Amino acid sequence: MATVRASCPTCGDVELTTREVQVQVCSATDEGTYSFLCPSCRLIVNKPAEPRVVELLVSAGVRLVNWDMPAELSEAKYGPAINYDDLLAFHFEVESENWLEHVIAAGGGSLGSR
């Protein structure tokens, strides 16, 4: 099993086995990253990976995971953008008693319109 040398932002250089590293590639953009759990501090570390690095890691035996962008990103957006007043109204609504019942009764519409 090959050894992979990577860098943890907390601990610096660490050595990992290929089983301790995972490569992720986005099917829409072909952008890659790799991630690992630092053996010293147990921090999950994610790093960008250029295609050459992805190829090298995968050829060494690192698991490759292909992922897709969420479908919601390509959905048409309707209505005005959420602003700070909307966020504040939502905060106060969630702090009130029976807020969920109120939202359900209102059909999930505007929270600040009671």
NUKOLZA-115435 format. One record per residue (C-alpha): y, x, z; residue in three letters; residue number from 1. Coordinates in steps of 0.02 Angstrom, whole numbers. Last residue first. Example, Ala and Ser with C-alpha at 12.3 -4.5 7.8 and 13.67 -1.06 7.14 Angstrom:
2
<atom yy="-53" xx="684" zz="357" code="SER" pos="2"/>
<atom yy="-225" xx="615" zz="390" code="ALA" pos="1"/>
***
This chain:
114
<atom yy="1880" xx="-2455" zz="530" code="ARG" pos="114"/>
<atom yy="1926" xx="-2357" zz="376" code="SER" pos="113"/>
<atom yy="1904" xx="-2175" zz="428" code="GLY" pos="112"/>
<atom yy="1721" xx="-2165" zz="387" code="LEU" pos="111"/>
<atom yy="1740" xx="-2215" zz="205" code="SER" pos="110"/>
<atom yy="1582" xx="-2294" zz="138" code="GLY" pos="109"/>
<atom yy="1404" xx="-2274" zz="201" code="GLY" pos="108"/>
<atom yy="1372" xx="-2460" zz="181" code="GLY" pos="107"/>
<atom yy="1496" xx="-2507" zz="316" code="ALA" pos="106"/>
<atom yy="1354" xx="-2572" zz="425" code="ALA" pos="105"/>
<atom yy="1263" xx="-2406" zz="405" code="ILE" pos="104"/>
<atom yy="1420" xx="-2308" zz="452" code="VAL" pos="103"/>
<atom yy="1451" xx="-2417" zz="605" code="HIS" pos="102"/>
<atom yy="1269" xx="-2404" zz="660" code="GLU" pos="101"/>
<atom yy="1281" xx="-2215" zz="648" code="LEU" pos="100"/>
<atom yy="1442" xx="-2208" zz="749" code="TRP" pos="99"/>
<atom yy="1369" xx="-2310" zz="892" code="ASN" pos="98"/>
<atom yy="1487" xx="-2228" zz="1017" code="GLU" pos="97"/>
<atom yy="1624" xx="-2118" zz="947" code="SER" pos="96"/>
<atom yy="1612" xx="-1928" zz="927" code="GLU" pos="95"/>
<atom yy="1538" xx="-1945" zz="752" code="VAL" pos="94"/>
<atom yy="1687" xx="-2051" zz="700" code="GLU" pos="93"/>
<atom yy="1812" xx="-1928" zz="773" code="PHE" pos="92"/>
<atom yy="1735" xx="-1784" zz="674" code="HIS" pos="91"/>
<atom yy="1725" xx="-1888" zz="514" code="PHE" pos="90"/>
<atom yy="1909" xx="-1934" zz="529" code="ALA" pos="89"/>
<atom yy="1951" xx="-1749" zz="552" code="LEU" pos="88"/>
<atom yy="1850" xx="-1702" zz="398" code="LEU" pos="87"/>
<atom yy="1932" xx="-1838" zz="295" code="ASP" pos="86"/>
<atom yy="2105" xx="-1781" zz="354" code="ASP" pos="85"/>
<atom yy="2059" xx="-1601" zz="308" code="TYR" pos="84"/>
<atom yy="2018" xx="-1649" zz="128" code="ASN" pos="83"/>
<atom yy="1863" xx="-1706" zz="36" code="ILE" pos="82"/>
<atom yy="1889" xx="-1708" zz="-152" code="ALA" pos="81"/>
<atom yy="1937" xx="-1871" zz="-234" code="PRO" pos="80"/>
<atom yy="1810" xx="-1980" zz="-319" code="GLY" pos="79"/>
<atom yy="1666" xx="-1939" zz="-434" code="TYR" pos="78"/>
<atom yy="1567" xx="-1778" zz="-459" code="LYS" pos="77"/>
<atom yy="1443" xx="-1772" zz="-603" code="ALA" pos="76"/>
<atom yy="1277" xx="-1694" zz="-553" code="GLU" pos="75"/>
<atom yy="1242" xx="-1514" zz="-606" code="SER" pos="74"/>
<atom yy="1254" xx="-1439" zz="-432" code="LEU" pos="73"/>
<atom yy="1151" xx="-1582" zz="-360" code="GLU" pos="72"/>
<atom yy="998" xx="-1517" zz="-452" code="ALA" pos="71"/>
<atom yy="988" xx="-1373" zz="-328" code="PRO" pos="70"/>
<atom yy="976" xx="-1205" zz="-418" code="MET" pos="69"/>
<atom yy="798" xx="-1152" zz="-452" code="ASP" pos="68"/>
<atom yy="692" xx="-1020" zz="-366" code="TRP" pos="67"/>
<atom yy="572" xx="-884" zz="-421" code="ASN" pos="66"/>
<atom yy="481" xx="-795" zz="-279" code="VAL" pos="65"/>
<atom yy="411" xx="-621" zz="-310" code="LEU" pos="64"/>
<atom yy="296" xx="-537" zz="-183" code="ARG" pos="63"/>
<atom yy="314" xx="-348" zz="-172" code="VAL" pos="62"/>
<atom yy="169" xx="-254" zz="-253" code="GLY" pos="61"/>
<atom yy="250" xx="-92" zz="-313" code="ALA" pos="60"/>
<atom yy="277" xx="-170" zz="-485" code="SER" pos="59"/>
<atom yy="373" xx="-310" zz="-399" code="VAL" pos="58"/>
<atom yy="486" xx="-187" zz="-309" code="LEU" pos="57"/>
<atom yy="522" xx="-84" zz="-466" code="LEU" pos="56"/>
<atom yy="554" xx="-237" zz="-574" code="GLU" pos="55"/>
<atom yy="673" xx="-314" zz="-446" code="VAL" pos="54"/>
<atom yy="763" xx="-146" zz="-428" code="VAL" pos="53"/>
<atom yy="786" xx="-132" zz="-617" code="ARG" pos="52"/>
<atom yy="846" xx="-313" zz="-626" code="PRO" pos="51"/>
<atom yy="983" xx="-278" zz="-497" code="GLU" pos="50"/>
<atom yy="944" xx="-328" zz="-319" code="ALA" pos="49"/>
<atom yy="1066" xx="-405" zz="-195" code="PRO" pos="48"/>
<atom yy="1018" xx="-384" zz="-12" code="LYS" pos="47"/>
<atom yy="958" xx="-506" zz="120" code="ASN" pos="46"/>
<atom yy="915" xx="-445" zz="297" code="VAL" pos="45"/>
<atom yy="831" xx="-554" zz="428" code="ILE" pos="44"/>
<atom yy="868" xx="-469" zz="595" code="LEU" pos="43"/>
<atom yy="715" xx="-421" zz="699" code="ARG" pos="42"/>
<atom yy="809" xx="-272" zz="776" code="CYS" pos="41"/>
<atom yy="683" xx="-134" zz="740" code="SER" pos="40"/>
<atom yy="560" xx="-202" zz="610" code="PRO" pos="39"/>
<atom yy="702" xx="-278" zz="509" code="CYS" pos="38"/>
<atom yy="639" xx="-440" zz="432" code="LEU" pos="37"/>
<atom yy="650" xx="-424" zz="245" code="PHE" pos="36"/>
<atom yy="743" xx="-490" zz="95" code="SER" pos="35"/>
<atom yy="765" xx="-450" zz="-88" code="TYR" pos="34"/>
<atom yy="890" xx="-523" zz="-208" code="THR" pos="33"/>
<atom yy="893" xx="-560" zz="-392" code="GLY" pos="32"/>
<atom yy="1009" xx="-643" zz="-516" code="GLU" pos="31"/>
<atom yy="919" xx="-715" zz="-668" code="ASP" pos="30"/>
<atom yy="1057" xx="-848" zz="-677" code="THR" pos="29"/>
<atom yy="960" xx="-1011" zz="-694" code="ALA" pos="28"/>
<atom yy="788" xx="-950" zz="-637" code="SER" pos="27"/>
<atom yy="859" xx="-871" zz="-479" code="CYS" pos="26"/>
<atom yy="754" xx="-721" zz="-428" code="VAL" pos="25"/>
<atom yy="692" xx="-687" zz="-250" code="GLN" pos="24"/>
<atom yy="601" xx="-528" zz="-197" code="VAL" pos="23"/>
<atom yy="507" xx="-522" zz="-31" code="GLN" pos="22"/>
<atom yy="478" xx="-373" zz="84" code="VAL" pos="21"/>
<atom yy="359" xx="-354" zz="231" code="GLU" pos="20"/>
<atom yy="202" xx="-357" zz="123" code="ARG" pos="19"/>
<atom yy="268" xx="-210" zz="21" code="THR" pos="18"/>
<atom yy="267" xx="-108" zz="181" code="THR" pos="17"/>
<atom yy="430" xx="-67" zz="266" code="LEU" pos="16"/>
<atom yy="531" xx="89" zz="311" code="GLU" pos="15"/>
<atom yy="702" xx="71" zz="390" code="VAL" pos="14"/>
<atom yy="870" xx="151" zz="353" code="ASP" pos="13"/>
<atom yy="1018" xx="90" zz="457" code="GLY" pos="12"/>
<atom yy="989" xx="-8" zz="617" code="CYS" pos="11"/>
<atom yy="1123" xx="-143" zz="613" code="THR" pos="10"/>
<atom yy="1160" xx="-166" zz="427" code="PRO" pos="9"/>
<atom yy="974" xx="-138" zz="390" code="CYS" pos="8"/>
<atom yy="939" xx="-22" zz="244" code="SER" pos="7"/>
<atom yy="781" xx="-15" zz="141" code="ALA" pos="6"/>
<atom yy="638" xx="106" zz="110" code="ARG" pos="5"/>
<atom yy="483" xx="25" zz="38" code="VAL" pos="4"/>
<atom yy="312" xx="100" zz="71" code="THR" pos="3"/>
<atom yy="170" xx="68" zz="-50" code="ALA" pos="2"/>
<atom yy="0" xx="0" zz="0" code="MET" pos="1"/>
***
